[in-house]
């Protein structure tokens, strides 16, 4: 189920960030695009509270992993969510 953990790019992510990503991934299992937005926002907010910032590359990686195997409509929803999350991060 968590094949994404074996993604080569995941090897370079800080272990603390990886734990946050794993927690978010558990919450996203079986969920669709729209319900992923609050989970991603919570992931970023929890990370920020702990003084952890995800780089744009890390966020792109997380989103691309989430998009794998999803229908086109859901991928589009995820793209919209990325834009929303990105604008939120820039404000923060």
C-alpha positions as a Python dict, from the first residue, in 0.01 Angstrom:
ca = {
    (1, 'X'): (0, 0, 0),
    (2, 'X'): (280, 244, 85),
    (3, 'X'): (496, 180, -221),
    (4, 'X'): (572, 553, -223),
    (5, 'X'): (795, 499, 81),
    (6, 'X'): (1036, 322, -154),
    (7, 'X'): (1040, 621, -391),
    (8, 'X'): (1408, 716, -442),
    (9, 'X'): (1342, 1082, -361),
    (10, 'X'): (1209, 985, -18),
    (11, 'X'): (1557, 872, 90),
    (12, 'X'): (1674, 1233, 114),
    (13, 'X'): (1388, 1362, 329),
    (14, 'X'): (1451, 1449, 691),
    (15, 'X'): (1328, 1161, 915),
    (16, 'X'): (1110, 1400, 1116),
    (17, 'X'): (940, 1522, 799),
    (18, 'X'): (903, 1163, 684),
    (19, 'X'): (712, 1078, 1001),
    (20, 'X'): (474, 1370, 940),
    (21, 'X'): (428, 1257, 580),
    (22, 'X'): (356, 899, 692),
    (23, 'X'): (94, 1025, 938),
    (24, 'X'): (-71, 1232, 664),
    (25, 'X'): (-55, 939, 423),
    (26, 'X'): (-243, 718, 672),
    (27, 'X'): (-515, 980, 694),
    (28, 'X'): (-542, 1011, 314),
    (29, 'X'): (-589, 640, 242),
    (30, 'X'): (-902, 591, 37),
    (31, 'X'): (-983, 962, 25),
    (32, 'X'): (-1038, 1170, -284),
    (33, 'X'): (-906, 1508, -397),
    (34, 'X'): (-1132, 1742, -205),
    (35, 'X'): (-1095, 1562, 125),
    (36, 'X'): (-717, 1566, 92),
    (37, 'X'): (-694, 1946, 122),
    (38, 'X'): (-766, 1964, 498),
    (39, 'X'): (-521, 1681, 561),
    (40, 'X'): (-246, 1858, 367),
    (41, 'X'): (-320, 2184, 547),
    (42, 'X'): (-300, 2001, 881),
    (43, 'X'): (31, 1844, 777),
    (44, 'X'): (179, 2184, 695),
    (45, 'X'): (34, 2349, 1005),
    (46, 'X'): (160, 2074, 1236),
    (47, 'X'): (502, 2091, 1073),
    (48, 'X'): (512, 2470, 1112),
    (49, 'X'): (419, 2442, 1482),
    (50, 'X'): (720, 2216, 1526),
    (51, 'X'): (942, 2461, 1339),
    (52, 'X'): (955, 2237, 1031),
    (53, 'X'): (914, 2382, 683),
    (54, 'X'): (860, 2170, 373),
    (55, 'X'): (1049, 2297, 71),
    (56, 'X'): (859, 2347, -256),
    (57, 'X'): (1039, 2038, -391),
    (58, 'X'): (927, 1830, -94),
    (59, 'X'): (569, 1950, -136),
    (60, 'X'): (581, 1866, -508),
    (61, 'X'): (710, 1521, -424),
    (62, 'X'): (434, 1460, -170),
    (63, 'X'): (166, 1575, -413),
    (64, 'X'): (303, 1372, -704),
    (65, 'X'): (304, 1065, -482),
    (66, 'X'): (-55, 1134, -377),
    (67, 'X'): (-156, 1172, -743),
    (68, 'X'): (-17, 834, -849),
    (69, 'X'): (-292, 600, -966),
    (70, 'X'): (-569, 856, -921),
    (71, 'X'): (-819, 938, -1197),
    (72, 'X'): (-762, 1256, -1402),
    (73, 'X'): (-1041, 1443, -1220),
    (74, 'X'): (-883, 1372, -883),
    (75, 'X'): (-541, 1472, -1011),
    (76, 'X'): (-692, 1804, -1122),
    (77, 'X'): (-844, 1852, -775),
    (78, 'X'): (-502, 1784, -624),
    (79, 'X'): (-347, 2043, -857),
    (80, 'X'): (-600, 2301, -736),
    (81, 'X'): (-523, 2204, -378),
    (82, 'X'): (-151, 2253, -443),
    (83, 'X'): (-215, 2607, -561),
    (84, 'X'): (-425, 2677, -254),
    (85, 'X'): (-167, 2528, -18),
    (86, 'X'): (116, 2710, -194),
    (87, 'X'): (-52, 3045, -156),
    (88, 'X'): (-118, 2967, 210),
    (89, 'X'): (250, 2882, 264),
    (90, 'X'): (363, 3208, 103),
    (91, 'X'): (140, 3408, 338),
    (92, 'X'): (267, 3223, 645),
}
